[in-house]
Amino acid sequence: MTKVGAADLGPGHPTPGMVRREAVVLDDVWSGTAVTEPGAIGGWHHHGEHDTIVYVVRGAFDVETSTGVVHATAGDFVHVPARTVHREGNSSDETAEVVLVRRGHGPVVVNVDGPPSDR
């Protein structure tokens, strides 16, 4: 059994516009937190072969893809499927904090220039 306290979280993989912190990491599971300031919009990225489950602790968690936006607030869960190019934003007037759990293999964060074009 392992406990990781709030003060013990390590640095997570960087994406512009958000700060990720790492908690428990196993061969096929990554967990941690992300904080996004009010009005911020993060950079485009995907999570490779990892499915991501997000729990919104406070603020707003807005996930934009090439097909639209999902808006979630405190108490909501969001599933971001593997390989989905997206960016997160915080449309609330308070700092957003989310808890993240990812399951998969390979790189956890892949930063990209933008979503694939609809051709």
A tleap script that builds the chain and sets N, CA, C and O, in Angstrom:
source leaprc.protein.ff14SB
mol = sequence {
  NMET THR LYS VAL GLY ALA ALA ASP LEU GLY
  PRO GLY HIE PRO THR PRO GLY MET VAL ARG
  ARG GLU ALA VAL VAL LEU ASP ASP VAL TRP
  SER GLY THR ALA VAL THR GLU PRO GLY ALA
  ILE GLY GLY TRP HIE HIE HIE GLY GLU HIE
  ASP THR ILE VAL TYR VAL VAL ARG GLY ALA
  PHE ASP VAL GLU THR SER THR GLY VAL VAL
  HIE ALA THR ALA GLY ASP PHE VAL HIE VAL
  PRO ALA ARG THR VAL HIE ARG GLU GLY ASN
  SER SER ASP GLU THR ALA GLU VAL VAL LEU
  VAL ARG ARG GLY HIE GLY PRO VAL VAL VAL
  ASN VAL ASP GLY PRO PRO SER ASP CARG
}
set mol.1.N position { 0.856 -1.165 0.000 }
set mol.1.CA position { 0.000 0.000 0.000 }
set mol.1.C position { 0.900 1.225 0.000 }
set mol.1.O position { 1.950 1.244 0.642 }
set mol.2.N position { 0.466 2.261 -0.740 }
set mol.2.CA position { 1.239 3.491 -0.848 }
set mol.2.C position { 0.331 4.685 -0.626 }
set mol.2.O position { -0.789 4.729 -1.135 }
set mol.3.N position { 0.814 5.645 0.129 }
set mol.3.CA position { 0.107 6.926 0.289 }
set mol.3.C position { 1.006 8.018 -0.270 }
set mol.3.O position { 2.206 8.057 0.004 }
set mol.4.N position { 0.407 8.902 -1.059 }
set mol.4.CA position { 1.111 10.076 -1.556 }
set mol.4.C position { 0.334 11.286 -1.067 }
set mol.4.O position { -0.784 11.530 -1.521 }
set mol.5.N position { 0.907 12.037 -0.156 }
set mol.5.CA position { 0.254 13.231 0.375 }
set mol.5.C position { 0.348 14.390 -0.592 }
set mol.5.O position { 1.168 14.380 -1.510 }
set mol.6.N position { -0.491 15.384 -0.386 }
set mol.6.CA position { -0.512 16.557 -1.270 }
set mol.6.C position { 0.868 17.192 -1.398 }
set mol.6.O position { 1.246 17.631 -2.484 }
set mol.7.N position { 1.616 17.246 -0.316 }
set mol.7.CA position { 2.950 17.856 -0.336 }
set mol.7.C position { 3.974 16.969 -1.046 }
set mol.7.O position { 5.068 17.427 -1.376 }
set mol.8.N position { 3.625 15.706 -1.280 }
set mol.8.CA position { 4.558 14.756 -1.884 }
set mol.8.C position { 4.360 14.574 -3.383 }
set mol.8.O position { 5.108 13.824 -4.010 }
set mol.9.N position { 3.373 15.240 -3.972 }
set mol.9.CA position { 3.144 15.108 -5.411 }
set mol.9.C position { 4.368 15.610 -6.169 }
set mol.9.O position { 4.944 16.644 -5.828 }
set mol.10.N position { 4.756 14.865 -7.198 }
set mol.10.CA position { 5.899 15.270 -8.013 }
set mol.10.C position { 5.453 16.037 -9.236 }
set mol.10.O position { 4.257 16.105 -9.521 }
set mol.11.N position { 6.392 16.618 -9.967 }
set mol.11.CA position { 6.033 17.340 -11.184 }
set mol.11.C position { 5.476 16.387 -12.233 }
set mol.11.O position { 5.992 15.286 -12.426 }
set mol.12.N position { 4.426 16.822 -12.902 }
set mol.12.CA position { 3.823 16.032 -13.973 }
set mol.12.C position { 4.319 16.499 -15.324 }
set mol.12.O position { 5.142 17.410 -15.410 }
set mol.13.N position { 3.822 15.879 -16.372 }
set mol.13.CA position { 4.219 16.224 -17.735 }
set mol.13.C position { 3.655 17.594 -18.100 }
set mol.13.O position { 2.469 17.846 -17.887 }
set mol.14.N position { 4.478 18.478 -18.644 }
set mol.14.CA position { 4.020 19.845 -18.917 }
set mol.14.C position { 3.193 19.982 -20.196 }
set mol.14.O position { 3.474 19.348 -21.213 }
set mol.15.N position { 2.185 20.814 -20.113 }
set mol.15.CA position { 1.427 21.305 -21.253 }
set mol.15.C position { 1.186 22.781 -20.984 }
set mol.15.O position { 0.777 23.141 -19.880 }
set mol.16.N position { 1.429 23.648 -21.967 }
set mol.16.CA position { 1.215 25.078 -21.725 }
set mol.16.C position { -0.194 25.359 -21.189 }
set mol.16.O position { -1.172 24.809 -21.694 }
set mol.17.N position { -0.293 26.219 -20.164 }
set mol.17.CA position { -1.580 26.638 -19.623 }
set mol.17.C position { -2.054 25.854 -18.419 }
set mol.17.O position { -3.065 26.212 -17.816 }
set mol.18.N position { -1.345 24.783 -18.048 }
set mol.18.CA position { -1.771 23.992 -16.894 }
set mol.18.C position { -0.560 23.445 -16.162 }
set mol.18.O position { 0.515 23.274 -16.737 }
set mol.19.N position { -0.758 23.176 -14.891 }
set mol.19.CA position { 0.302 22.573 -14.077 }
set mol.19.C position { -0.190 21.206 -13.624 }
set mol.19.O position { -1.192 21.101 -12.916 }
set mol.20.N position { 0.518 20.163 -14.034 }
set mol.20.CA position { 0.177 18.804 -13.612 }
set mol.20.C position { 1.125 18.376 -12.497 }
set mol.20.O position { 2.305 18.726 -12.493 }
set mol.21.N position { 0.583 17.614 -11.558 }
set mol.21.CA position { 1.376 17.020 -10.478 }
set mol.21.C position { 1.108 15.520 -10.494 }
set mol.21.O position { -0.019 15.086 -10.732 }
set mol.22.N position { 2.138 14.741 -10.241 }
set mol.22.CA position { 2.070 13.290 -10.331 }
set mol.22.C position { 1.920 12.674 -8.946 }
set mol.22.O position { 2.593 13.089 -8.003 }
set mol.23.N position { 1.032 11.678 -8.822 }
set mol.23.CA position { 0.815 10.990 -7.542 }
set mol.23.C position { 1.355 9.572 -7.643 }
set mol.23.O position { 2.541 9.346 -7.406 }
set mol.24.N position { 0.507 8.617 -7.990 }
set mol.24.CA position { 0.906 7.215 -8.085 }
set mol.24.C position { 1.056 6.855 -9.556 }
set mol.24.O position { 0.170 7.118 -10.369 }
set mol.25.N position { 2.203 6.246 -9.885 }
set mol.25.CA position { 2.473 5.811 -11.254 }
set mol.25.C position { 2.861 4.335 -11.228 }
set mol.25.O position { 3.790 3.933 -10.527 }
set mol.26.N position { 2.132 3.539 -12.007 }
set mol.26.CA position { 2.405 2.111 -12.146 }
set mol.26.C position { 2.700 1.836 -13.617 }
set mol.26.O position { 2.691 2.762 -14.428 }
set mol.27.N position { 2.961 0.577 -13.973 }
set mol.27.CA position { 3.271 0.253 -15.370 }
set mol.27.C position { 2.193 0.709 -16.341 }
set mol.27.O position { 2.508 1.189 -17.430 }
set mol.28.N position { 0.913 0.564 -15.962 }
set mol.28.CA position { -0.175 0.895 -16.883 }
set mol.28.C position { -1.175 1.897 -16.310 }
set mol.28.O position { -2.266 2.063 -16.855 }
set mol.29.N position { -0.810 2.568 -15.208 }
set mol.29.CA position { -1.695 3.561 -14.591 }
set mol.29.C position { -0.880 4.786 -14.194 }
set mol.29.O position { 0.203 4.673 -13.619 }
set mol.30.N position { -1.420 5.952 -14.511 }
set mol.30.CA position { -0.843 7.226 -14.067 }
set mol.30.C position { -1.939 7.965 -13.331 }
set mol.30.O position { -3.084 7.981 -13.783 }
set mol.31.N position { -1.608 8.587 -12.190 }
set mol.31.CA position { -2.593 9.396 -11.476 }
set mol.31.C position { -1.937 10.676 -10.996 }
set mol.31.O position { -0.733 10.729 -10.744 }
set mol.32.N position { -2.760 11.704 -10.876 }
set mol.32.CA position { -2.250 12.982 -10.419 }
set mol.32.C position { -3.320 14.049 -10.452 }
set mol.32.O position { -4.515 13.756 -10.493 }
set mol.33.N position { -2.873 15.289 -10.435 }
set mol.33.CA position { -3.776 16.436 -10.451 }
set mol.33.C position { -3.349 17.404 -11.548 }
set mol.33.O position { -2.233 17.335 -12.061 }
set mol.34.N position { -4.258 18.304 -11.893 }
set mol.34.CA position { -3.926 19.414 -12.793 }
set mol.34.C position { -4.638 20.653 -12.277 }
set mol.34.O position { -5.767 20.587 -11.792 }
set mol.35.N position { -3.957 21.780 -12.392 }
set mol.35.CA position { -4.500 23.070 -11.974 }
set mol.35.C position { -4.433 24.010 -13.167 }
set mol.35.O position { -3.406 24.107 -13.838 }
set mol.36.N position { -5.546 24.706 -13.426 }
set mol.36.CA position { -5.629 25.668 -14.523 }
set mol.36.C position { -6.206 26.964 -13.975 }
set mol.36.O position { -7.243 26.955 -13.311 }
set mol.37.N position { -5.545 28.066 -14.247 }
set mol.37.CA position { -5.991 29.364 -13.740 }
set mol.37.C position { -7.266 29.825 -14.459 }
set mol.37.O position { -7.545 29.375 -15.571 }
set mol.38.N position { -8.045 30.724 -13.826 }
set mol.38.CA position { -9.274 31.227 -14.446 }
set mol.38.C position { -9.004 31.824 -15.829 }
set mol.38.O position { -8.056 32.587 -16.014 }
set mol.39.N position { -9.836 31.469 -16.777 }
set mol.39.CA position { -9.722 32.008 -18.126 }
set mol.39.C position { -8.632 31.386 -18.976 }
set mol.39.O position { -8.530 31.699 -20.162 }
set mol.40.N position { -7.820 30.520 -18.409 }
set mol.40.CA position { -6.708 29.928 -19.159 }
set mol.40.C position { -7.197 28.855 -20.124 }
set mol.40.O position { -8.206 28.192 -19.884 }
set mol.41.N position { -6.464 28.703 -21.210 }
set mol.41.CA position { -6.696 27.632 -22.173 }
set mol.41.C position { -5.354 26.962 -22.408 }
set mol.41.O position { -4.379 27.622 -22.767 }
set mol.42.N position { -5.302 25.657 -22.208 }
set mol.42.CA position { -4.061 24.903 -22.346 }
set mol.42.C position { -3.698 24.651 -23.790 }
set mol.42.O position { -4.450 24.989 -24.705 }
set mol.43.N position { -2.547 24.059 -23.984 }
set mol.43.CA position { -2.076 23.710 -25.312 }
set mol.43.C position { -2.705 22.421 -25.808 }
set mol.43.O position { -3.212 21.620 -25.023 }
set mol.44.N position { -2.666 22.230 -27.124 }
set mol.44.CA position { -3.202 21.021 -27.749 }
set mol.44.C position { -2.292 19.843 -27.422 }
set mol.44.O position { -1.068 19.971 -27.440 }
set mol.45.N position { -2.894 18.699 -27.123 }
set mol.45.CA position { -2.137 17.495 -26.787 }
set mol.45.C position { -3.051 16.279 -26.843 }
set mol.45.O position { -4.261 16.406 -27.034 }
set mol.46.N position { -2.469 15.116 -26.678 }
set mol.46.CA position { -3.239 13.888 -26.474 }
set mol.46.C position { -2.459 13.025 -25.498 }
set mol.46.O position { -1.337 13.360 -25.119 }
set mol.47.N position { -3.056 11.917 -25.095 }
set mol.47.CA position { -2.431 11.063 -24.085 }
set mol.47.C position { -2.073 9.689 -24.647 }
set mol.47.O position { -2.132 8.680 -23.945 }
set mol.48.N position { -1.699 9.672 -25.931 }
set mol.48.CA position { -1.244 8.430 -26.554 }
set mol.48.C position { -2.252 7.314 -26.373 }
set mol.48.O position { -3.436 7.478 -26.668 }
set mol.49.N position { -1.780 6.190 -25.892 }
set mol.49.CA position { -2.617 5.003 -25.708 }
set mol.49.C position { -3.348 4.993 -24.368 }
set mol.49.O position { -3.947 3.983 -24.000 }
set mol.50.N position { -3.307 6.098 -23.641 }
set mol.50.CA position { -3.951 6.169 -22.323 }
set mol.50.C position { -5.380 6.719 -22.409 }
set mol.50.O position { -5.605 7.787 -22.977 }
set mol.51.N position { -6.335 5.988 -21.846 }
set mol.51.CA position { -7.663 6.533 -21.569 }
set mol.51.C position { -7.523 7.361 -20.302 }
set mol.51.O position { -6.784 6.982 -19.393 }
set mol.52.N position { -8.222 8.486 -20.233 }
set mol.52.CA position { -8.131 9.367 -19.071 }
set mol.52.C position { -9.504 9.569 -18.455 }
set mol.52.O position { -10.482 9.834 -19.153 }
set mol.53.N position { -9.559 9.440 -17.129 }
set mol.53.CA position { -10.755 9.766 -16.368 }
set mol.53.C position { -10.416 11.004 -15.544 }
set mol.53.O position { -9.403 11.040 -14.845 }
set mol.54.N position { -11.274 12.017 -15.632 }
set mol.54.CA position { -11.060 13.286 -14.946 }
set mol.54.C position { -12.187 13.503 -13.948 }
set mol.54.O position { -13.357 13.328 -14.285 }
set mol.55.N position { -11.843 13.883 -12.723 }
set mol.55.CA position { -12.833 14.284 -11.727 }
set mol.55.C position { -12.572 15.750 -11.404 }
set mol.55.O position { -11.463 16.116 -11.016 }
set mol.56.N position { -13.595 16.587 -11.565 }
set mol.56.CA position { -13.445 18.022 -11.337 }
set mol.56.C position { -13.674 18.321 -9.855 }
set mol.56.O position { -14.767 18.100 -9.334 }
set mol.57.N position { -12.651 18.819 -9.188 }
set mol.57.CA position { -12.718 19.155 -7.767 }
set mol.57.C position { -13.300 20.552 -7.584 }
set mol.57.O position { -14.179 20.764 -6.748 }
set mol.58.N position { -12.795 21.514 -8.385 }
set mol.58.CA position { -13.318 22.888 -8.316 }
set mol.58.C position { -13.042 23.584 -9.631 }
set mol.58.O position { -12.171 23.179 -10.401 }
set mol.59.N position { -13.808 24.649 -9.875 }
set mol.59.CA position { -13.659 25.386 -11.120 }
set mol.59.C position { -14.362 24.684 -12.263 }
set mol.59.O position { -15.243 23.849 -12.059 }
set mol.60.N position { -13.951 25.041 -13.477 }
set mol.60.CA position { -14.527 24.455 -14.683 }
set mol.60.C position { -13.445 23.713 -15.449 }
set mol.60.O position { -12.289 24.132 -15.482 }
set mol.61.N position { -13.832 22.617 -16.059 }
set mol.61.CA position { -12.939 21.823 -16.893 }
set mol.61.C position { -13.606 21.736 -18.256 }
set mol.61.O position { -14.571 20.994 -18.441 }
set mol.62.N position { -13.083 22.500 -19.209 }
set mol.62.CA position { -13.632 22.549 -20.556 }
set mol.62.C position { -12.675 21.816 -21.489 }
set mol.62.O position { -11.508 22.193 -21.596 }
set mol.63.N position { -13.151 20.783 -22.158 }
set mol.63.CA position { -12.315 19.997 -23.059 }
set mol.63.C position { -12.760 20.262 -24.487 }
set mol.63.O position { -13.897 19.969 -24.858 }
set mol.64.N position { -11.848 20.824 -25.294 }
set mol.64.CA position { -12.134 21.140 -26.688 }
set mol.64.C position { -11.442 20.141 -27.602 }
set mol.64.O position { -10.260 19.842 -27.431 }
set mol.65.N position { -12.191 19.626 -28.578 }
set mol.65.CA position { -11.635 18.777 -29.627 }
set mol.65.C position { -12.013 19.404 -30.969 }
set mol.65.O position { -12.621 20.473 -31.005 }
set mol.66.N position { -11.658 18.748 -32.059 }
set mol.66.CA position { -12.027 19.283 -33.377 }
set mol.66.C position { -13.526 19.198 -33.619 }
set mol.66.O position { -14.026 19.794 -34.573 }
set mol.67.N position { -14.264 18.462 -32.766 }
set mol.67.CA position { -15.703 18.295 -32.987 }
set mol.67.C position { -16.580 19.035 -31.984 }
set mol.67.O position { -17.806 18.983 -32.093 }
set mol.68.N position { -15.984 19.723 -31.007 }
set mol.68.CA position { -16.800 20.458 -30.047 }
set mol.68.C position { -16.132 20.584 -28.688 }
set mol.68.O position { -14.947 20.295 -28.526 }
set mol.69.N position { -16.936 21.030 -27.701 }
set mol.69.CA position { -16.439 21.279 -26.354 }
set mol.69.C position { -17.332 20.567 -25.346 }
set mol.69.O position { -18.557 20.601 -25.460 }
set mol.70.N position { -16.712 19.922 -24.359 }
set mol.70.CA position { -17.420 19.359 -23.214 }
set mol.70.C position { -17.115 20.263 -22.034 }
set mol.70.O position { -15.952 20.540 -21.743 }
set mol.71.N position { -18.161 20.725 -21.352 }
set mol.71.CA position { -18.010 21.620 -20.199 }
set mol.71.C position { -18.382 20.847 -18.939 }
set mol.71.O position { -19.491 20.323 -18.834 }
set mol.72.N position { -17.451 20.772 -17.974 }
set mol.72.CA position { -17.704 20.067 -16.714 }
set mol.72.C position { -17.371 20.990 -15.547 }
set mol.72.O position { -16.494 21.847 -15.651 }
set mol.73.N position { -18.076 20.806 -14.440 }
set mol.73.CA position { -17.837 21.598 -13.236 }
set mol.73.C position { -17.686 20.674 -12.031 }
set mol.73.O position { -17.787 19.454 -12.162 }
set mol.74.N position { -17.447 21.252 -10.871 }
set mol.74.CA position { -17.178 20.481 -9.654 }
set mol.74.C position { -18.170 19.341 -9.472 }
set mol.74.O position { -19.384 19.531 -9.545 }
set mol.75.N position { -17.619 18.144 -9.230 }
set mol.75.CA position { -18.429 16.949 -9.031 }
set mol.75.C position { -18.633 16.115 -10.279 }
set mol.75.O position { -19.109 14.983 -10.192 }
set mol.76.N position { -18.278 16.656 -11.451 }
set mol.76.CA position { -18.451 15.929 -12.711 }
set mol.76.C position { -17.238 15.050 -13.016 }
set mol.76.O position { -16.114 15.348 -12.613 }
set mol.77.N position { -17.499 13.956 -13.740 }
set mol.77.CA position { -16.454 13.102 -14.289 }
set mol.77.C position { -16.453 13.267 -15.808 }
set mol.77.O position { -17.504 13.484 -16.410 }
set mol.78.N position { -15.284 13.167 -16.423 }
set mol.78.CA position { -15.149 13.229 -17.877 }
set mol.78.C position { -14.218 12.096 -18.313 }
set mol.78.O position { -13.183 11.862 -17.689 }
set mol.79.N position { -14.590 11.397 -19.385 }
set mol.79.CA position { -13.712 10.388 -19.981 }
set mol.79.C position { -13.146 10.961 -21.269 }
set mol.79.O position { -13.895 11.369 -22.156 }
set mol.80.N position { -11.814 10.991 -21.372 }
set mol.80.CA position { -11.139 11.406 -22.600 }
set mol.80.C position { -10.497 10.150 -23.188 }
set mol.80.O position { -9.526 9.637 -22.632 }
set mol.81.N position { -11.031 9.647 -24.311 }
set mol.81.CA position { -10.489 8.414 -24.898 }
set mol.81.C position { -9.039 8.586 -25.358 }
set mol.81.O position { -8.596 9.691 -25.670 }
set mol.82.N position { -8.323 7.482 -25.390 }
set mol.82.CA position { -6.942 7.475 -25.879 }
set mol.82.C position { -6.878 8.111 -27.268 }
set mol.82.O position { -7.817 8.012 -28.058 }
set mol.83.N position { -5.756 8.761 -27.545 }
set mol.83.CA position { -5.438 9.388 -28.835 }
set mol.83.C position { -6.327 10.566 -29.215 }
set mol.83.O position { -6.236 11.046 -30.345 }
set mol.84.N position { -7.176 11.046 -28.324 }
set mol.84.CA position { -8.045 12.184 -28.636 }
set mol.84.C position { -7.254 13.484 -28.500 }
set mol.84.O position { -6.856 13.858 -27.396 }
set mol.85.N position { -7.028 14.165 -29.607 }
set mol.85.CA position { -6.338 15.460 -29.562 }
set mol.85.C position { -7.302 16.475 -28.974 }
set mol.85.O position { -8.430 16.619 -29.445 }
set mol.86.N position { -6.848 17.182 -27.938 }
set mol.86.CA position { -7.721 18.113 -27.223 }
set mol.86.C position { -6.896 19.162 -26.492 }
set mol.86.O position { -5.669 19.084 -26.420 }
set mol.87.N position { -7.600 20.131 -25.961 }
set mol.87.CA position { -6.993 21.085 -25.029 }
set mol.87.C position { -8.029 21.404 -23.972 }
set mol.87.O position { -9.233 21.384 -24.227 }
set mol.88.N position { -7.534 21.702 -22.770 }
set mol.88.CA position { -8.423 22.024 -21.663 }
set mol.88.C position { -8.395 23.514 -21.391 }
set mol.88.O position { -7.400 24.197 -21.635 }
set mol.89.N position { -9.508 23.994 -20.884 }
set mol.89.CA position { -9.594 25.383 -20.468 }
set mol.89.C position { -10.374 25.472 -19.173 }
set mol.89.O position { -10.970 24.498 -18.712 }
set mol.90.N position { -10.357 26.659 -18.599 }
set mol.90.CA position { -11.097 26.921 -17.369 }
set mol.90.C position { -11.906 28.188 -17.584 }
set mol.90.O position { -11.371 29.294 -17.505 }
set mol.91.N position { -13.194 28.027 -17.856 }
set mol.91.CA position { -14.070 29.177 -18.117 }
set mol.91.C position { -14.653 29.774 -16.843 }
set mol.91.O position { -15.460 30.701 -16.914 }
set mol.92.N position { -14.262 29.261 -15.681 }
set mol.92.CA position { -14.791 29.804 -14.420 }
set mol.92.C position { -13.920 30.956 -13.930 }
set mol.92.O position { -12.859 31.235 -14.489 }
set mol.93.N position { -14.391 31.622 -12.870 }
set mol.93.CA position { -13.620 32.727 -12.299 }
set mol.93.C position { -12.794 32.296 -11.094 }
set mol.93.O position { -12.294 33.137 -10.347 }
set mol.94.N position { -12.649 30.979 -10.904 }
set mol.94.CA position { -11.790 30.457 -9.838 }
set mol.94.C position { -10.797 29.462 -10.440 }
set mol.94.O position { -11.038 28.909 -11.513 }
set mol.95.N position { -9.698 29.243 -9.753 }
set mol.95.CA position { -8.716 28.269 -10.198 }
set mol.95.C position { -9.389 26.900 -10.278 }
set mol.95.O position { -10.100 26.494 -9.358 }
set mol.96.N position { -9.161 26.197 -11.378 }
set mol.96.CA position { -9.726 24.861 -11.555 }
set mol.96.C position { -8.721 23.825 -11.070 }
set mol.96.O position { -7.517 23.956 -11.291 }
set mol.97.N position { -9.234 22.797 -10.408 }
set mol.97.CA position { -8.408 21.680 -9.975 }
set mol.97.C position { -9.127 20.392 -10.325 }
set mol.97.O position { -10.314 20.235 -10.039 }
set mol.98.N position { -8.401 19.468 -10.948 }
set mol.98.CA position { -8.967 18.175 -11.312 }
set mol.98.C position { -8.051 17.056 -10.835 }
set mol.98.O position { -6.847 17.248 -10.662 }
set mol.99.N position { -8.644 15.883 -10.626 }
set mol.99.CA position { -7.905 14.661 -10.330 }
set mol.99.C position { -7.955 13.811 -11.586 }
set mol.99.O position { -9.013 13.648 -12.194 }
set mol.100.N position { -6.809 13.272 -11.973 }
set mol.100.CA position { -6.677 12.520 -13.216 }
set mol.100.C position { -6.224 11.092 -12.941 }
set mol.100.O position { -5.357 10.857 -12.099 }
set mol.101.N position { -6.813 10.144 -13.655 }
set mol.101.CA position { -6.341 8.759 -13.638 }
set mol.101.C position { -6.272 8.314 -15.092 }
set mol.101.O position { -7.249 8.414 -15.833 }
set mol.102.N position { -5.096 7.817 -15.488 }
set mol.102.CA position { -4.902 7.355 -16.862 }
set mol.102.C position { -4.499 5.891 -16.851 }
set mol.102.O position { -3.725 5.444 -16.005 }
set mol.103.N position { -5.046 5.154 -17.816 }
set mol.103.CA position { -4.700 3.735 -17.949 }
set mol.103.C position { -4.265 3.481 -19.377 }
set mol.103.O position { -4.994 3.785 -20.321 }
set mol.104.N position { -3.068 2.920 -19.534 }
set mol.104.CA position { -2.529 2.624 -20.853 }
set mol.104.C position { -1.030 2.458 -20.784 }
set mol.104.O position { -0.454 2.335 -19.703 }
set mol.105.N position { -0.403 2.455 -21.948 }
set mol.105.CA position { 1.039 2.305 -22.046 }
set mol.105.C position { 1.606 3.367 -22.980 }
set mol.105.O position { 0.889 3.928 -23.810 }
set mol.106.N position { 2.886 3.633 -22.836 }
set mol.106.CA position { 3.548 4.594 -23.706 }
set mol.106.C position { 3.546 5.975 -23.101 }
set mol.106.O position { 3.273 6.143 -21.912 }
set mol.107.N position { 3.854 6.985 -23.933 }
set mol.107.CA position { 3.922 8.361 -23.432 }
set mol.107.C position { 2.586 8.789 -22.822 }
set mol.107.O position { 1.521 8.470 -23.351 }
set mol.108.N position { 2.656 9.509 -21.710 }
set mol.108.CA position { 1.438 9.951 -21.024 }
set mol.108.C position { 0.907 11.242 -21.635 }
set mol.108.O position { -0.307 11.442 -21.688 }
set mol.109.N position { 1.788 12.115 -22.095 }
set mol.109.CA position { 1.379 13.376 -22.718 }
set mol.109.C position { 2.182 13.584 -23.992 }
set mol.109.O position { 3.409 13.484 -23.991 }
set mol.110.N position { 1.467 13.877 -25.090 }
set mol.110.CA position { 2.100 14.200 -26.364 }
set mol.110.C position { 1.556 15.560 -26.789 }
set mol.110.O position { 0.401 15.658 -27.203 }
set mol.111.N position { 2.376 16.614 -26.694 }
set mol.111.CA position { 1.959 17.951 -27.107 }
set mol.111.C position { 2.012 18.042 -28.628 }
set mol.111.O position { 2.958 17.564 -29.256 }
set mol.112.N position { 0.980 18.664 -29.217 }
set mol.112.CA position { 0.876 18.789 -30.672 }
set mol.112.C position { 0.515 20.232 -31.025 }
set mol.112.O position { 0.168 21.023 -30.148 }
set mol.113.N position { 0.600 20.575 -32.330 }
set mol.113.CA position { 0.311 21.932 -32.775 }
set mol.113.C position { -1.173 22.266 -32.783 }
set mol.113.O position { -1.541 23.430 -32.628 }
set mol.114.N position { -2.019 21.284 -32.957 }
set mol.114.CA position { -3.460 21.526 -33.010 }
set mol.114.C position { -4.196 20.263 -33.378 }
set mol.114.O position { -3.582 19.217 -33.586 }
set mol.115.N position { -5.524 20.354 -33.459 }
set mol.115.CA position { -6.305 19.158 -33.791 }
set mol.115.C position { -6.110 18.791 -35.260 }
set mol.115.O position { -5.744 19.637 -36.076 }
set mol.116.N position { -6.358 17.523 -35.589 }
set mol.116.CA position { -6.266 17.137 -37.010 }
set mol.116.C position { -7.336 17.890 -37.803 }
set mol.116.O position { -8.434 18.133 -37.302 }
set mol.117.N position { -7.008 18.253 -39.031 }
set mol.117.CA position { -7.979 18.968 -39.860 }
set mol.117.C position { -9.011 17.973 -40.389 }
set mol.117.O position { -8.726 16.784 -40.530 }
set mol.118.N position { -10.190 18.465 -40.673 }
set mol.118.CA position { -11.276 17.617 -41.202 }
set mol.118.C position { -11.168 17.601 -42.729 }
set mol.118.O position { -11.763 18.438 -43.409 }
set mol.119.N position { -10.414 16.654 -43.252 }
set mol.119.CA position { -10.234 16.566 -44.714 }
set mol.119.C position { -10.928 15.364 -45.255 }
set mol.119.O position { -10.891 15.120 -46.461 }
savepdb mol mol.pdb
quit
